[in-house]
Amino acid sequence: MKEFTYTIEDELGIHARPAGLLSKLAKSFPDTLVTVTKGDKTVKASQLMKLMNMGFKRGDEVTVAAEGAEEDMAIAALRTFFEENL
């Protein structure tokens, strides 16, 4: 399992557009489970509605984890996504 921690910098947090893109990116690695954790709550990044219900705001620290056959590629792509979009 690979993971990284990121502090959300976008003023709107993870709202509909980036959440949709994140979900789509997570689904592009079908052999890897991608999760996002805030506090004591964890959701699969591929589940858009659950991801949006987490209420990610600016300043929130999240942990993104990838576990599976493509975890190295997934975590690299996710890190880039977070740095460029959030």
N, CA, C and O atoms as a GROMACS GRO file, in nm:
protein
  344
    1MET      N    1   0.084  -0.118   0.000
    1MET     CA    2   0.000   0.000   0.000
    1MET      C    3   0.089   0.124   0.000
    1MET      O    4   0.188   0.132   0.073
    2LYS      N    5   0.051   0.220  -0.083
    2LYS     CA    6   0.121   0.348  -0.091
    2LYS      C    7   0.021   0.456  -0.051
    2LYS      O    8  -0.099   0.443  -0.076
    3GLU      N    9   0.072   0.562   0.012
    3GLU     CA   10  -0.016   0.670   0.053
    3GLU      C   11   0.060   0.801   0.065
    3GLU      O   12   0.182   0.802   0.074
    4PHE      N   13  -0.014   0.911   0.064
    4PHE     CA   14   0.042   1.041   0.091
    4PHE      C   15  -0.062   1.126   0.160
    4PHE      O   16  -0.182   1.099   0.152
    5THR      N   17  -0.016   1.229   0.228
    5THR     CA   18  -0.105   1.322   0.297
    5THR      C   19  -0.099   1.456   0.225
    5THR      O   20   0.008   1.501   0.183
    6TYR      N   21  -0.214   1.519   0.213
    6TYR     CA   22  -0.223   1.645   0.140
    6TYR      C   23  -0.318   1.739   0.214
    6TYR      O   24  -0.422   1.696   0.264
    7THR      N   25  -0.281   1.867   0.220
    7THR     CA   26  -0.369   1.969   0.277
    7THR      C   27  -0.437   2.042   0.163
    7THR      O   28  -0.370   2.097   0.076
    8ILE      N   29  -0.568   2.042   0.162
    8ILE     CA   30  -0.645   2.103   0.053
    8ILE      C   31  -0.626   2.254   0.054
    8ILE      O   32  -0.647   2.319   0.156
    9GLU      N   33  -0.586   2.308  -0.061
    9GLU     CA   34  -0.558   2.450  -0.073
    9GLU      C   35  -0.666   2.525  -0.151
    9GLU      O   36  -0.676   2.648  -0.139
   10ASP      N   37  -0.748   2.456  -0.228
   10ASP     CA   38  -0.852   2.520  -0.307
   10ASP      C   39  -0.955   2.584  -0.214
   10ASP      O   40  -0.997   2.523  -0.117
   11GLU      N   41  -0.996   2.707  -0.245
   11GLU     CA   42  -1.092   2.779  -0.160
   11GLU      C   43  -1.223   2.704  -0.142
   11GLU      O   44  -1.286   2.713  -0.037
   12LEU      N   45  -1.264   2.632  -0.244
   12LEU     CA   46  -1.392   2.560  -0.239
   12LEU      C   47  -1.379   2.417  -0.189
   12LEU      O   48  -1.479   2.346  -0.179
   13GLY      N   49  -1.258   2.374  -0.158
   13GLY     CA   50  -1.237   2.236  -0.113
   13GLY      C   51  -1.253   2.140  -0.229
   13GLY      O   52  -1.222   2.173  -0.343
   14ILE      N   53  -1.302   2.021  -0.200
   14ILE     CA   54  -1.329   1.924  -0.307
   14ILE      C   55  -1.478   1.935  -0.337
   14ILE      O   56  -1.562   1.873  -0.270
   15HIS      N   57  -1.510   2.013  -0.438
   15HIS     CA   58  -1.650   2.032  -0.478
   15HIS      C   59  -1.679   1.942  -0.598
   15HIS      O   60  -1.598   1.855  -0.630
   16ALA      N   61  -1.792   1.962  -0.665
   16ALA     CA   62  -1.841   1.869  -0.767
   16ALA      C   63  -1.741   1.841  -0.880
   16ALA      O   64  -1.717   1.725  -0.912
   17ARG      N   65  -1.684   1.944  -0.939
   17ARG     CA   66  -1.597   1.922  -1.055
   17ARG      C   67  -1.473   1.841  -1.019
   17ARG      O   68  -1.448   1.738  -1.081
   18PRO      N   69  -1.393   1.885  -0.920
   18PRO     CA   70  -1.275   1.804  -0.889
   18PRO      C   71  -1.309   1.667  -0.832
   18PRO      O   72  -1.234   1.571  -0.851
   19ALA      N   73  -1.421   1.658  -0.761
   19ALA     CA   74  -1.462   1.527  -0.708
   19ALA      C   75  -1.491   1.431  -0.823
   19ALA      O   76  -1.454   1.313  -0.818
   20GLY      N   77  -1.558   1.480  -0.926
   20GLY     CA   78  -1.588   1.397  -1.043
   20GLY      C   79  -1.461   1.353  -1.114
   20GLY      O   80  -1.449   1.238  -1.156
   21LEU      N   81  -1.367   1.445  -1.128
   21LEU     CA   82  -1.240   1.412  -1.193
   21LEU      C   83  -1.160   1.312  -1.109
   21LEU      O   84  -1.097   1.221  -1.163
   22LEU      N   85  -1.162   1.331  -0.977
   22LEU     CA   86  -1.092   1.239  -0.888
   22LEU      C   87  -1.152   1.099  -0.896
   22LEU      O   88  -1.080   1.000  -0.901
   23SER      N   89  -1.284   1.092  -0.897
   23SER     CA   90  -1.352   0.963  -0.907
   23SER      C   91  -1.317   0.894  -1.038
   23SER      O   92  -1.290   0.774  -1.041
   24LYS      N   93  -1.318   0.969  -1.146
   24LYS     CA   94  -1.284   0.914  -1.278
   24LYS      C   95  -1.140   0.864  -1.280
   24LYS      O   96  -1.112   0.757  -1.336
   25LEU      N   97  -1.049   0.940  -1.220
   25LEU     CA   98  -0.909   0.900  -1.214
   25LEU      C   99  -0.894   0.771  -1.134
   25LEU      O  100  -0.820   0.680  -1.174
   26ALA      N  101  -0.962   0.761  -1.020
   26ALA     CA  102  -0.954   0.641  -0.936
   26ALA      C  103  -1.005   0.518  -1.012
   26ALA      O  104  -0.950   0.409  -0.998
   27LYS      N  105  -1.111   0.537  -1.091
   27LYS     CA  106  -1.167   0.427  -1.169
   27LYS      C  107  -1.075   0.382  -1.282
   27LYS      O  108  -1.090   0.272  -1.335
   28SER      N  109  -0.980   0.467  -1.320
   28SER     CA  110  -0.889   0.431  -1.430
   28SER      C  111  -0.784   0.329  -1.387
   28SER      O  112  -0.704   0.283  -1.469
   29PHE      N  113  -0.784   0.294  -1.260
   29PHE     CA  114  -0.694   0.191  -1.207
   29PHE      C  115  -0.781   0.079  -1.148
   29PHE      O  116  -0.796   0.070  -1.026
   30PRO      N  117  -0.838  -0.005  -1.234
   30PRO     CA  118  -0.938  -0.103  -1.188
   30PRO      C  119  -0.883  -0.210  -1.093
   30PRO      O  120  -0.959  -0.271  -1.018
   31ASP      N  121  -0.753  -0.234  -1.097
   31ASP     CA  122  -0.694  -0.335  -1.009
   31ASP      C  123  -0.638  -0.277  -0.880
   31ASP      O  124  -0.564  -0.344  -0.808
   32THR      N  125  -0.675  -0.152  -0.852
   32THR     CA  126  -0.622  -0.083  -0.734
   32THR      C  127  -0.736  -0.015  -0.659
   32THR      O  128  -0.818   0.054  -0.720
   33LEU      N  129  -0.739  -0.033  -0.528
   33LEU     CA  130  -0.837   0.033  -0.443
   33LEU      C  131  -0.777   0.167  -0.400
   33LEU      O  132  -0.672   0.172  -0.337
   34VAL      N  133  -0.846   0.275  -0.435
   34VAL     CA  134  -0.802   0.409  -0.398
   34VAL      C  135  -0.898   0.463  -0.293
   34VAL      O  136  -1.019   0.464  -0.315
   35THR      N  137  -0.845   0.507  -0.180
   35THR     CA  138  -0.928   0.562  -0.073
   35THR      C  139  -0.880   0.701  -0.034
   35THR      O  140  -0.763   0.736  -0.051
   36VAL      N  141  -0.974   0.779   0.020
   36VAL     CA  142  -0.942   0.911   0.073
   36VAL      C  143  -0.994   0.914   0.217
   36VAL      O  144  -1.109   0.879   0.244
   37THR      N  145  -0.907   0.956   0.308
   37THR     CA  146  -0.942   0.958   0.450
   37THR      C  147  -0.931   1.100   0.505
   37THR      O  148  -0.833   1.170   0.481
   38LYS      N  149  -1.035   1.140   0.580
   38LYS     CA  150  -1.034   1.267   0.652
   38LYS      C  151  -1.077   1.234   0.794
   38LYS      O  152  -1.188   1.188   0.818
   39GLY      N  153  -0.987   1.257   0.888
   39GLY     CA  154  -1.018   1.222   1.026
   39GLY      C  155  -1.035   1.072   1.041
   39GLY      O  156  -0.945   0.995   1.007
   40ASP      N  157  -1.150   1.030   1.090
   40ASP     CA  158  -1.174   0.887   1.109
   40ASP      C  159  -1.267   0.829   1.002
   40ASP      O  160  -1.313   0.716   1.014
   41LYS      N  161  -1.294   0.908   0.896
   41LYS     CA  162  -1.380   0.861   0.788
   41LYS      C  163  -1.300   0.833   0.662
   41LYS      O  164  -1.217   0.915   0.620
   42THR      N  165  -1.325   0.718   0.601
   42THR     CA  166  -1.258   0.678   0.478
   42THR      C  167  -1.361   0.640   0.374
   42THR      O  168  -1.459   0.571   0.404
   43VAL      N  169  -1.340   0.686   0.250
   43VAL     CA  170  -1.429   0.650   0.140
   43VAL      C  171  -1.346   0.605   0.020
   43VAL      O  172  -1.230   0.644   0.005
   44LYS      N  173  -1.408   0.522  -0.063
   44LYS     CA  174  -1.345   0.485  -0.189
   44LYS      C  175  -1.354   0.606  -0.281
   44LYS      O  176  -1.460   0.665  -0.298
   45ALA      N  177  -1.241   0.641  -0.341
   45ALA     CA  178  -1.239   0.758  -0.428
   45ALA      C  179  -1.324   0.739  -0.553
   45ALA      O  180  -1.363   0.838  -0.616
   46SER      N  181  -1.353   0.617  -0.589
   46SER     CA  182  -1.434   0.591  -0.708
   46SER      C  183  -1.583   0.614  -0.684
   46SER      O  184  -1.661   0.618  -0.779
   47GLN      N  185  -1.625   0.631  -0.559
   47GLN     CA  186  -1.766   0.651  -0.525
   47GLN      C  187  -1.794   0.801  -0.510
   47GLN      O  188  -1.777   0.858  -0.402
   48LEU      N  189  -1.837   0.862  -0.619
   48LEU     CA  190  -1.851   1.007  -0.627
   48LEU      C  191  -1.938   1.067  -0.516
   48LEU      O  192  -1.895   1.161  -0.450
   49MET      N  193  -2.056   1.015  -0.495
   49MET     CA  194  -2.146   1.074  -0.396
   49MET      C  195  -2.091   1.065  -0.254
   49MET      O  196  -2.102   1.160  -0.177
   50LYS      N  197  -2.032   0.952  -0.221
   50LYS     CA  198  -1.972   0.938  -0.088
   50LYS      C  199  -1.854   1.034  -0.072
   50LYS      O  200  -1.833   1.090   0.035
   51LEU      N  201  -1.778   1.050  -0.179
   51LEU     CA  202  -1.664   1.142  -0.178
   51LEU      C  203  -1.713   1.286  -0.152
   51LEU      O  204  -1.656   1.358  -0.071
   52MET      N  205  -1.818   1.325  -0.222
   52MET     CA  206  -1.871   1.461  -0.204
   52MET      C  207  -1.934   1.480  -0.066
   52MET      O  208  -1.929   1.590  -0.012
   53ASN      N  209  -1.991   1.376  -0.010
   53ASN     CA  210  -2.054   1.386   0.122
   53ASN      C  211  -1.953   1.402   0.236
   53ASN      O  212  -1.992   1.431   0.349
   54MET      N  213  -1.826   1.382   0.207
   54MET     CA  214  -1.724   1.398   0.312
   54MET      C  215  -1.706   1.545   0.351
   54MET      O  216  -1.656   1.574   0.460
   55GLY      N  217  -1.747   1.636   0.265
   55GLY     CA  218  -1.740   1.779   0.300
   55GLY      C  219  -1.599   1.832   0.313
   55GLY      O  220  -1.569   1.904   0.408
   56PHE      N  221  -1.512   1.798   0.221
   56PHE     CA  222  -1.374   1.845   0.226
   56PHE      C  223  -1.369   1.996   0.206
   56PHE      O  224  -1.425   2.048   0.110
   57LYS      N  225  -1.303   2.066   0.296
   57LYS     CA  226  -1.290   2.212   0.292
   57LYS      C  227  -1.144   2.251   0.283
   57LYS      O  228  -1.054   2.171   0.308
   58ARG      N  229  -1.122   2.378   0.248
   58ARG     CA  230  -0.986   2.431   0.244
   58ARG      C  231  -0.923   2.415   0.382
   58ARG      O  232  -0.985   2.445   0.484
   59GLY      N  233  -0.798   2.368   0.384
   59GLY     CA  234  -0.726   2.349   0.508
   59GLY      C  235  -0.738   2.208   0.566
   59GLY      O  236  -0.661   2.172   0.655
   60ASP      N  237  -0.832   2.129   0.516
   60ASP     CA  238  -0.846   1.991   0.562
   60ASP      C  239  -0.726   1.908   0.518
   60ASP      O  240  -0.678   1.921   0.405
   61GLU      N  241  -0.678   1.825   0.607
   61GLU     CA  242  -0.570   1.733   0.573
   61GLU      C  243  -0.632   1.598   0.541
   61GLU      O  244  -0.707   1.542   0.621
   62VAL      N  245  -0.599   1.546   0.424
   62VAL     CA  246  -0.653   1.417   0.381
   62VAL      C  247  -0.538   1.322   0.352
   62VAL      O  248  -0.427   1.363   0.318
   63THR      N  249  -0.566   1.194   0.368
   63THR     CA  250  -0.470   1.090   0.333
   63THR      C  251  -0.527   1.013   0.215
   63THR      O  252  -0.639   0.963   0.220
   64VAL      N  253  -0.448   1.004   0.110
   64VAL     CA  254  -0.488   0.932  -0.010
   64VAL      C  255  -0.406   0.804  -0.014
   64VAL      O  256  -0.283   0.809  -0.004
   65ALA      N  257  -0.472   0.691  -0.029
   65ALA     CA  258  -0.404   0.561  -0.029
   65ALA      C  259  -0.443   0.482  -0.153
   65ALA      O  260  -0.555   0.491  -0.203
   66ALA      N  261  -0.347   0.403  -0.200
   66ALA     CA  262  -0.372   0.314  -0.314
   66ALA      C  263  -0.315   0.178  -0.278
   66ALA      O  264  -0.202   0.167  -0.231
   67GLU      N  265  -0.396   0.074  -0.301
   67GLU     CA  266  -0.352  -0.062  -0.270
   67GLU      C  267  -0.396  -0.154  -0.384
   67GLU      O  268  -0.515  -0.164  -0.416
   68GLY      N  269  -0.298  -0.221  -0.443
   68GLY     CA  270  -0.329  -0.313  -0.552
   68GLY      C  271  -0.218  -0.320  -0.654
   68GLY      O  272  -0.108  -0.270  -0.632
   69ALA      N  273  -0.249  -0.381  -0.766
   69ALA     CA  274  -0.149  -0.410  -0.869
   69ALA      C  275  -0.088  -0.284  -0.930
   69ALA      O  276   0.029  -0.284  -0.970
   70GLU      N  277  -0.166  -0.176  -0.938
   70GLU     CA  278  -0.118  -0.054  -1.003
   70GLU      C  279  -0.096   0.060  -0.903
   70GLU      O  280  -0.105   0.177  -0.939
   71GLU      N  281  -0.067   0.025  -0.779
   71GLU     CA  282  -0.061   0.127  -0.674
   71GLU      C  283   0.046   0.233  -0.699
   71GLU      O  284   0.026   0.350  -0.666
   72ASP      N  285   0.161   0.194  -0.755
   72ASP     CA  286   0.267   0.292  -0.781
   72ASP      C  287   0.222   0.396  -0.884
   72ASP      O  288   0.241   0.516  -0.864
   73MET      N  289   0.164   0.349  -0.993
   73MET     CA  290   0.115   0.442  -1.097
   73MET      C  291  -0.001   0.526  -1.044
   73MET      O  292  -0.009   0.645  -1.070
   74ALA      N  293  -0.089   0.463  -0.969
   74ALA     CA  294  -0.206   0.533  -0.916
   74ALA      C  295  -0.164   0.643  -0.820
   74ALA      O  296  -0.216   0.755  -0.828
   75ILE      N  297  -0.074   0.615  -0.729
   75ILE     CA  298  -0.037   0.714  -0.629
   75ILE      C  299   0.036   0.831  -0.694
   75ILE      O  300   0.019   0.946  -0.651
   76ALA      N  301   0.116   0.804  -0.796
   76ALA     CA  302   0.184   0.912  -0.869
   76ALA      C  303   0.083   1.002  -0.940
   76ALA      O  304   0.093   1.124  -0.935
   77ALA      N  305  -0.015   0.940  -1.006
   77ALA     CA  306  -0.118   1.016  -1.077
   77ALA      C  307  -0.204   1.096  -0.979
   77ALA      O  308  -0.240   1.211  -1.006
   78LEU      N  309  -0.238   1.036  -0.867
   78LEU     CA  310  -0.321   1.103  -0.767
   78LEU      C  311  -0.247   1.220  -0.703
   78LEU      O  312  -0.307   1.326  -0.680
   79ARG      N  313  -0.120   1.203  -0.674
   79ARG     CA  314  -0.041   1.312  -0.615
   79ARG      C  315  -0.039   1.431  -0.711
   79ARG      O  316  -0.059   1.546  -0.670
   80THR      N  317  -0.015   1.403  -0.839
   80THR     CA  318  -0.014   1.510  -0.940
   80THR      C  319  -0.151   1.577  -0.948
   80THR      O  320  -0.159   1.700  -0.954
   81PHE      N  321  -0.257   1.497  -0.947
   81PHE     CA  322  -0.392   1.552  -0.952
   81PHE      C  323  -0.417   1.646  -0.835
   81PHE      O  324  -0.465   1.758  -0.855
   82PHE      N  325  -0.385   1.604  -0.714
   82PHE     CA  326  -0.408   1.688  -0.597
   82PHE      C  327  -0.327   1.816  -0.603
   82PHE      O  328  -0.378   1.923  -0.570
   83GLU      N  329  -0.202   1.807  -0.643
   83GLU     CA  330  -0.116   1.925  -0.649
   83GLU      C  331  -0.163   2.025  -0.755
   83GLU      O  332  -0.151   2.145  -0.735
   84GLU      N  333  -0.216   1.976  -0.866
   84GLU     CA  334  -0.258   2.065  -0.974
   84GLU      C  335  -0.401   2.115  -0.960
   84GLU      O  336  -0.434   2.221  -1.014
   85ASN      N  337  -0.487   2.043  -0.890
   85ASN     CA  338  -0.629   2.077  -0.885
   85ASN      C  339  -0.682   2.117  -0.749
   85ASN      O  340  -0.789   2.178  -0.741
   86LEU      N  341  -0.613   2.084  -0.643
   86LEU     CA  342  -0.669   2.110  -0.510
   86LEU      C  343  -0.569   2.183  -0.423
   86LEU      O  344  -0.599   2.214  -0.308
   0.00000   0.00000   0.00000
